[in-house]
Amino acid sequence: MYQKFSKAPERLRFPDEAEEVSIIAEHLKTHIASDEVSSEIKKVHQLNGTSQKIQSLLQKELEILHFESEKRDLFLNCGVPGLRPDLYRQIGNSGILVEVERGKTIANNMDLLDVWKCHLCARAHFLFLIVPRERVSLNEQRMQVFDRVSKRIGTFFDLEENYVNVEEVHLFGY
């Protein structure tokens, strides 16, 4: 699953970067959807699994795409200098933050925290948010994580008055 959220084209401050980001997003979408990767993700996306295990399955491909893990010093001027994304890549005059979530995506508002991190980051205006399609709880209830995150993220892009300092969010479901 994949969904792209973007400001209105005339409101994009980094249109050239947005084109390159979309190409990278398409590559990542294809990679995540491949039989090999989706099979490996299915093995670790179990009860008590971690986002780090999911991230480790995507790490090599993201590094091939020139992303750096746990990039430091991206948040020096925002009052919370210790923040770090899972991965980061510079694109022209901006960059992409990558955040991989699993169990706490909705329960702890990690999706909204990730948008906030991108909003604060002066060197990144694009977010790749990687979340489960669904998550099964201990009592076997199925939470439709991707759909819920999609609705929540969409609120930042539906109306111009809700725009934040994020040009686009590329939402990937595994």
WOZI-V845228 format. One record per residue. N is the residue number from 0. PHI is phi in whole degrees, 0 to 359 (999 if undefined). PSI is psi in degrees with one decimal (none if undefined). OMEGA is omega in radians with two decimals (999 if undefined). Layout:
BEGIN
((N | PHI | PSI | OMEGA) (N | PHI | PSI | OMEGA))
END
This chain:
BEGIN
((0 | 999 | 148.8 | -3.12) (1 | 203 | 141.9 | 3.03) (2 | 212 | 140.2 | 3.13) (3 | 248 | 132.9 | 3.05) (4 | 244 | 131.5 | -3.07) (5 | 216 | 149.9 | 2.98) (6 | 293 | 163.7 | 3.06) (7 | 304 | 139.6 | -3.07) (8 | 310 | -38.9 | -3.12) (9 | 287 | -12.3 | 3.14) (10 | 261 | -5.8 | 3.13) (11 | 292 | 128.8 | 3.10) (12 | 272 | -17.9 | -3.09) (13 | 230 | 64.1 | -3.06) (14 | 294 | -36.4 | 3.12) (15 | 294 | -42.2 | 3.10) (16 | 296 | -38.1 | -3.14) (17 | 300 | -37.8 | 3.10) (18 | 297 | -45.3 | 3.13) (19 | 294 | -39.9 | 3.11) (20 | 300 | -41.5 | 3.13) (21 | 297 | -36.8 | 3.11) (22 | 294 | -43.3 | 3.11) (23 | 295 | -40.7 | 3.12) (24 | 299 | -41.8 | 3.13) (25 | 298 | -41.9 | 3.11) (26 | 298 | -46.6 | -3.13) (27 | 295 | -40.3 | 3.11) (28 | 301 | -45.3 | 3.12) (29 | 296 | -40.8 | 3.14) (30 | 297 | -48.5 | -3.12) (31 | 297 | -36.8 | -3.09) (32 | 281 | -10.2 | -3.12) (33 | 299 | 150.3 | -3.12) (34 | 303 | -44.4 | -3.09) (35 | 298 | -50.0 | -3.09) (36 | 291 | -44.8 | -3.12) (37 | 296 | -34.2 | 3.08) (38 | 295 | -43.4 | 3.12) (39 | 294 | -40.0 | 3.12) (40 | 297 | -42.2 | -3.14) (41 | 302 | -34.9 | -3.14) (42 | 293 | -35.5 | -3.08) (43 | 260 | -14.1 | 3.11) (44 | 273 | 71.9 | -3.12) (45 | 234 | 171.5 | 3.08) (46 | 308 | 133.0 | -3.11) (47 | 70 | 12.5 | 3.03) (48 | 289 | 169.0 | -3.11) (49 | 234 | 157.3 | 3.07) (50 | 293 | -29.2 | 3.12) (51 | 298 | -35.9 | 3.11) (52 | 292 | -39.7 | 3.09) (53 | 295 | -46.4 | -3.13) (54 | 301 | -40.4 | -3.11) (55 | 296 | -28.6 | 3.10) (56 | 287 | -24.6 | -3.11) (57 | 259 | -14.0 | -3.01) (58 | 305 | -49.5 | -3.06) (59 | 300 | -45.8 | -3.14) (60 | 295 | -40.1 | 3.12) (61 | 294 | -35.3 | 3.08) (62 | 290 | -35.8 | 3.04) (63 | 300 | -34.1 | 3.10) (64 | 277 | 11.3 | 3.04) (65 | 74 | 28.4 | 3.02) (66 | 273 | 145.1 | 3.08) (67 | 253 | 137.9 | 3.14) (68 | 280 | 138.4 | 3.03) (69 | 48 | 45.5 | -3.12) (70 | 304 | 128.3 | 3.14) (71 | 266 | 165.6 | 3.01) (72 | 68 | 20.1 | 3.09) (73 | 275 | -15.8 | -3.02) (74 | 238 | 28.3 | -3.06) (75 | 297 | -32.1 | -3.01) (76 | 259 | 17.7 | -3.04) (77 | 240 | 9.5 | 3.10) (78 | 90 | -12.0 | 3.08) (79 | 227 | 67.2 | -2.99) (80 | 295 | -16.1 | -3.11) (81 | 278 | -6.1 | 3.13) (82 | 298 | 144.0 | 3.06) (83 | 217 | 142.0 | 3.03) (84 | 277 | 166.4 | 3.02) (85 | 298 | -45.9 | 3.09) (86 | 213 | 160.0 | -3.12) (87 | 213 | 145.4 | 3.00) (88 | 218 | 131.8 | 3.04) (89 | 283 | 138.9 | 3.06) (90 | 226 | 108.3 | 3.13) (91 | 54 | -122.9 | -3.13) (92 | 268 | 13.8 | -3.11) (93 | 219 | -151.1 | 3.13) (94 | 184 | 176.3 | -3.12) (95 | 239 | 129.3 | 2.92) (96 | 264 | 139.0 | 3.03) (97 | 245 | 129.1 | 3.07) (98 | 232 | 128.5 | 3.14) (99 | 250 | 124.5 | -3.13) (100 | 239 | 161.6 | 3.07) (101 | 215 | -91.5 | -2.98) (102 | 286 | -35.8 | -3.03) (103 | 263 | 13.0 | -3.02) (104 | 308 | -53.4 | -3.09) (105 | 267 | -46.9 | -3.04) (106 | 303 | -38.1 | -3.13) (107 | 249 | 15.9 | 3.09) (108 | 56 | 34.9 | -3.12) (109 | 296 | -32.3 | 3.11) (110 | 298 | -41.7 | 3.13) (111 | 288 | -35.0 | 3.05) (112 | 299 | -39.6 | -3.14) (113 | 294 | -39.7 | 3.06) (114 | 296 | -42.3 | 3.12) (115 | 300 | -44.3 | 3.12) (116 | 301 | -44.4 | 3.13) (117 | 294 | -38.1 | 3.10) (118 | 301 | -38.4 | -3.11) (119 | 280 | -23.7 | -2.99) (120 | 282 | 115.7 | -3.14) (121 | 289 | -15.7 | -3.08) (122 | 252 | 9.7 | 3.10) (123 | 211 | 130.6 | 3.13) (124 | 233 | 12.3 | -3.14) (125 | 229 | 139.3 | -3.11) (126 | 234 | 129.0 | 2.93) (127 | 258 | 112.2 | -3.13) (128 | 249 | 119.4 | -3.05) (129 | 248 | 116.5 | -3.03) (130 | 226 | 162.0 | 3.06) (131 | 291 | 149.3 | 3.00) (132 | 294 | -46.2 | 3.07) (133 | 214 | 161.4 | 3.13) (134 | 226 | 131.5 | 3.12) (135 | 262 | 129.6 | -3.12) (136 | 271 | 175.9 | -3.14) (137 | 302 | -35.7 | 3.13) (138 | 269 | 17.2 | 3.05) (139 | 69 | 17.8 | 3.02) (140 | 283 | 143.0 | -3.13) (141 | 256 | 120.6 | 3.10) (142 | 258 | 125.9 | 3.14) (143 | 278 | 80.8 | -3.00) (144 | 296 | -51.5 | -3.09) (145 | 305 | -46.9 | -3.12) (146 | 297 | -41.1 | -3.14) (147 | 291 | -41.8 | 3.11) (148 | 296 | -40.8 | 3.13) (149 | 303 | -44.8 | 3.13) (150 | 295 | -41.8 | -3.11) (151 | 292 | -45.3 | -3.13) (152 | 293 | -36.8 | -3.14) (153 | 303 | -28.2 | -3.12) (154 | 296 | -24.8 | 3.12) (155 | 281 | -12.9 | -3.04) (156 | 238 | -9.7 | -3.12) (157 | 290 | -40.7 | -3.08) (158 | 235 | 136.5 | -3.11) (159 | 303 | -35.5 | -3.12) (160 | 292 | -11.8 | 3.10) (161 | 263 | -1.5 | -3.11) (162 | 302 | 140.5 | 3.00) (163 | 245 | -176.0 | -3.10) (164 | 278 | 42.5 | 3.11) (165 | 233 | 122.5 | -3.11) (166 | 288 | -46.4 | -3.09) (167 | 211 | 150.2 | 2.93) (168 | 239 | 127.2 | 3.04) (169 | 254 | 113.1 | -3.07) (170 | 259 | 120.3 | -3.13) (171 | 248 | 133.8 | 3.08) (172 | 248 | 136.9 | 3.09) (173 | 242 | none | 999))
END
